[in-house]
Amino acid sequence: MPQHSRLRLAFVIPNLGKGGAEKVLVNLVNHIDPERYEVYIFCLKKEGDLLSFVKHGVQVVDIDSPRAYFSIFAIRKAVKKIRPHVLFGWLGHVNAILAFFRPMLPRDLVLLCRESSIPSLFIRHYTLPFLFKFLYRFYNRYDGIVCQSVAMKDDLVNNFNVKPGKIRVISNPVVPSVGGGRQVSGIARSFLSGNNKKLLFVGRFSAEKRVQLIIESLALLPNDFKLVIIGYGGFETELRSLINNKGLSERVLIINDCNDPTPYYKLADCVLLSSSFEGFPNVLLEANMQGCPVVVYETRGGAREIVNSNNGIYINPGSDLEIFADSILEACLPGRFDRGQISEQTEKEYNIGKKTSEYLDYIEGFLTTTKHPL
């Protein structure tokens, strides 16, 4: 790369809310060297809790098109104005639209995307799943695709006929917390006081997260096991009703507003995950980074590639809730896991500096070809 110029990178994302993909993007761009790269974030709507945590020098551009379906014209206008060398789609539904409208973008633009979930499973939750099933058929128009897990890659290859050579597996980094405090709330401190076993769930209250299975497994555990649920979403009413019906209201605490669960990971005996599928669950890395073991119940996708005998327990599909409960009991046994070892290994394998370098090496590989010269 000529010393007098910088490589211009533009990432496309709906907004900068506090979801996992958004946190990964903010931390990634914050670790990119501004001396070598000129970085832009194209937000379809410039809003979200993480906006203020984007470091100085990274330019956030308001595409001002909150509906992804109609955003291509505004994205094309921004591309023509800023002329990035690389345009990088960052979330599934935006990626699908960019792939379909690839002919409307400059021919010499390197078009990449980061797949964010298991597409064949996740698009079932879209309002128009048949439309996105159609749009994903155009993924081969991308120059390259980053998947966080082998399971994600296999799904694109087997269900959408994406060429394997277009895909690079780069796992998510362990994401440093952004935008939160470092203390447990007063209510939670009181709830968790004493010698109780402390279980934790962190995530959305959506259908695929199956939080009800965690609540049902708690009913099978001794009374000294308590559960903190950190999250938000449309299924909260149903979850609270289940908690009451199971007689667990004294053993479960729901926290909606928590930007930084780090202190809860430190306190927890284990973190629980029971999603029907996950592309690459950041919550497992966040927990392991704090030395907290995890118990994962019948979760298809990238979770299987994270959990090993040293950092948690993975329960295979076909197991009943009693096995889930027994595995939680095992994970909470004194000395079952070495928390220091968990933290050390997670930092070594998934640190943000290492993963940023992997992304940048991948990007620059496209710009050393004759088609896309620097």
Protein Blocks (a to p, Z undefined) as FASTA:
>chain_A
ZZkbccddddddfblcfbfklmmmmmmmmmpcfklpccddddfbacdjklmmpcghiacd
dekpablklmmmmmmmmmmmnopabdcdfbfklmmmmmmmmmmpcfklccddddfbdfkl
mmmmpmblmlmmmmmmmmmmpmbdcdfbfklmmmmmmmnopafklpccddddddddehia
fbdcfklmmmmgcjddcdddeddddfklommmmmmmmmmpcfkbccddddedjklmmmmm
mmmmnopmmmcccdfbdcblklmmmmpmbdcdfbfbdfbdfklmmmmmnopacddehiah
jklmmpcfkloccddehiafklmmmmmmmmmpghkacfklmmmmmmmmmgmklmmmmmmm
mmmmmmmcfklcZZ
